[in-house]
Amino acid sequence: MIPKTQQVFRVLAILSIIIVLFVFILYLVRFFSHTEIDDISPDIPCSMDLLDKSDYLLIIPKFNNHSIAENKTWCNFILSLNKTLYLHGVTHIYEEFKTERSGDYLQEGIDIFKECFGFYPKEFKPPQLAISNNNKKLIRSNMKLYGKFNQLTHKVYHCNDSSTPNWFIDLV
């Protein structure tokens, strides 16, 4: 019979190995997965270095009550980067989609996106990853919805971040 302290030690050793394996696998997934930039808008400056390193751009169609479609030069510039574009809220207010939204509200963002880029968005990621169950249904009836799992498994940057907060993201 194995003493209780040895049993506890074995359980802790197994749990430690599982945690280390999980972190290693997560590192590998993040290392090989695409990179995203949240909060893309003409009103939010973004460095070319950050835009170049990203595969996906998450677009805010009406930030600070300014429609991106009003700035055709910016729309054409973003298109010229040849990146995958997601819709990232409509106005990007705090927990925008945690509050119940109507189909008309979402459609306004979709229409602005289409007016700017010439096509409808196929993917959506809510600002601050906050979304109610009803809004999940609303989004899923129009687009593919991304959330916390996507954030965990991909490198995600913000245009207005300094490079300091991203040091850990750069490691993985």
C-alpha positions as CSV (number, residue, x, y, z in Angstrom):
1,M,0.0,0.0,0.0
2,I,1.3,3.5,-1.0
3,P,1.3,6.1,1.8
4,K,-1.0,9.0,1.4
5,T,1.8,11.5,1.0
6,Q,3.2,9.6,-2.0
7,Q,-0.3,9.4,-3.5
8,V,-0.7,13.2,-3.2
9,F,2.8,13.7,-4.6
10,R,1.9,11.5,-7.6
11,V,-1.3,13.3,-8.2
12,L,0.5,16.7,-8.0
13,A,3.2,15.4,-10.4
14,I,0.6,14.3,-12.9
15,L,-1.3,17.6,-12.7
16,S,2.0,19.5,-13.1
17,I,2.8,17.5,-16.3
18,I,-0.7,18.1,-17.7
19,I,-0.4,21.8,-17.1
20,V,3.1,22.0,-18.7
21,L,1.8,20.0,-21.7
22,F,-1.2,22.3,-22.0
23,V,1.0,25.5,-21.9
24,F,3.4,24.0,-24.4
25,I,0.5,23.0,-26.8
26,L,-1.0,26.4,-26.4
27,Y,2.4,28.0,-27.2
28,L,2.6,25.9,-30.4
29,V,-0.9,26.7,-31.5
30,R,-0.3,30.4,-31.0
31,F,3.1,30.2,-32.7
32,F,1.6,28.7,-35.9
33,S,-1.7,30.5,-35.9
34,H,-2.5,33.8,-37.6
35,T,-2.1,37.3,-36.1
36,E,-5.0,39.8,-35.6
37,I,-5.2,43.5,-34.9
38,D,-8.4,44.7,-33.1
39,D,-9.8,48.2,-33.3
40,I,-9.0,49.2,-36.9
41,S,-10.5,52.6,-37.8
42,P,-9.3,55.8,-39.5
43,D,-9.6,57.5,-36.1
44,I,-7.1,55.1,-34.4
45,P,-3.5,55.4,-35.6
46,C,-1.8,52.1,-36.4
47,S,1.8,51.5,-37.3
48,M,2.7,49.9,-40.6
49,D,4.8,47.4,-38.7
50,L,1.8,46.2,-36.9
51,L,-0.4,46.2,-40.0
52,D,2.3,44.2,-41.9
53,K,2.6,41.5,-39.3
54,S,-1.1,40.9,-39.1
55,D,-3.2,38.5,-41.1
56,Y,-6.6,39.7,-39.9
57,L,-7.8,43.2,-39.4
58,L,-10.9,43.8,-37.1
59,I,-12.7,46.8,-38.4
60,I,-14.8,49.3,-36.4
61,P,-17.3,50.7,-39.0
62,K,-18.5,53.7,-37.0
63,F,-16.0,54.7,-34.4
64,N,-16.6,58.1,-32.7
65,N,-19.7,58.4,-34.8
66,H,-17.5,58.6,-38.0
67,S,-18.4,56.2,-40.7
68,I,-15.4,54.5,-42.3
69,A,-17.2,54.7,-45.7
70,E,-16.7,58.5,-45.7
71,N,-13.0,58.0,-46.0
72,K,-12.5,56.2,-49.4
73,T,-8.8,56.7,-49.3
74,W,-8.5,54.8,-46.0
75,C,-10.9,52.1,-47.3
76,N,-8.7,51.6,-50.4
77,F,-5.6,51.6,-48.3
78,I,-6.9,48.9,-46.0
79,L,-8.0,46.8,-49.1
80,S,-4.6,47.2,-50.6
81,L,-3.1,45.4,-47.6
82,N,-4.8,42.3,-48.8
83,K,-5.7,41.1,-45.3
84,T,-8.8,39.2,-44.1
85,L,-11.3,41.7,-42.6
86,Y,-13.7,41.1,-39.7
87,L,-16.4,43.3,-38.4
88,H,-15.5,44.4,-34.8
89,G,-18.7,45.8,-33.4
90,V,-20.5,48.8,-34.9
91,T,-19.4,51.8,-32.7
92,H,-17.1,49.9,-30.3
93,I,-18.5,51.3,-27.2
94,Y,-17.8,49.5,-23.9
95,E,-19.5,46.1,-23.9
96,E,-21.4,47.1,-27.0
97,F,-22.9,43.7,-27.6
98,K,-23.5,42.8,-24.0
99,T,-26.5,45.2,-24.3
100,E,-29.3,43.8,-26.4
101,R,-29.0,45.1,-30.0
102,S,-31.5,45.0,-32.8
103,G,-31.0,43.6,-36.3
104,D,-31.1,47.2,-37.6
105,Y,-28.3,48.2,-35.3
106,L,-26.1,45.4,-36.6
107,Q,-27.2,46.0,-40.2
108,E,-26.0,49.6,-40.0
109,G,-22.4,48.3,-39.2
110,I,-22.7,45.7,-42.0
111,D,-23.8,48.3,-44.5
112,I,-21.0,50.7,-43.6
113,F,-18.5,47.9,-43.9
114,K,-19.9,47.0,-47.4
115,E,-19.9,50.6,-48.5
116,C,-16.3,50.9,-47.6
117,F,-14.9,47.6,-48.8
118,G,-17.4,46.5,-51.5
119,F,-18.3,43.2,-49.8
120,Y,-20.2,42.1,-46.7
121,P,-18.3,40.9,-43.6
122,K,-18.3,37.2,-43.0
123,E,-16.8,37.2,-39.5
124,F,-17.5,39.2,-36.4
125,K,-15.7,39.6,-33.1
126,P,-17.5,41.6,-30.3
127,P,-15.6,44.5,-28.6
128,Q,-14.2,43.4,-25.3
129,L,-15.4,39.9,-26.2
130,A,-18.6,40.7,-24.3
131,I,-21.8,39.5,-25.9
132,S,-25.3,38.5,-24.7
133,N,-26.9,35.2,-25.7
134,N,-29.5,37.0,-27.8
135,N,-26.8,39.0,-29.6
136,K,-24.9,35.7,-30.3
137,K,-28.0,34.4,-32.1
138,L,-28.3,37.7,-34.0
139,I,-24.6,37.7,-35.1
140,R,-24.6,34.0,-36.0
141,S,-27.6,34.5,-38.3
142,N,-25.4,36.8,-40.4
143,M,-21.7,36.0,-39.7
144,K,-19.3,33.6,-38.1
145,L,-18.8,34.7,-34.4
146,Y,-15.4,34.7,-32.8
147,G,-14.8,35.1,-29.1
148,K,-12.6,34.2,-26.1
149,F,-11.3,30.9,-27.5
150,N,-10.1,32.7,-30.6
151,Q,-8.4,35.3,-28.4
152,L,-6.6,32.5,-26.4
153,T,-5.4,30.7,-29.5
154,H,-4.2,33.7,-31.6
155,K,-1.9,36.6,-31.2
156,V,-4.1,39.7,-30.9
157,Y,-2.8,43.2,-31.0
158,H,-4.4,46.7,-30.7
159,C,-3.3,49.6,-32.8
160,N,-3.1,52.0,-29.8
161,D,-1.1,49.6,-27.7
162,S,2.5,50.4,-26.9
163,S,4.9,47.5,-27.6
164,T,5.4,46.9,-23.9
165,P,2.0,45.2,-23.1
166,N,2.6,42.9,-26.1
167,W,5.9,41.4,-24.9
168,F,4.2,38.2,-23.7
169,I,2.1,38.0,-26.8
170,D,5.3,38.2,-28.9
171,L,6.8,35.3,-26.9
172,V,3.9,33.1,-27.8
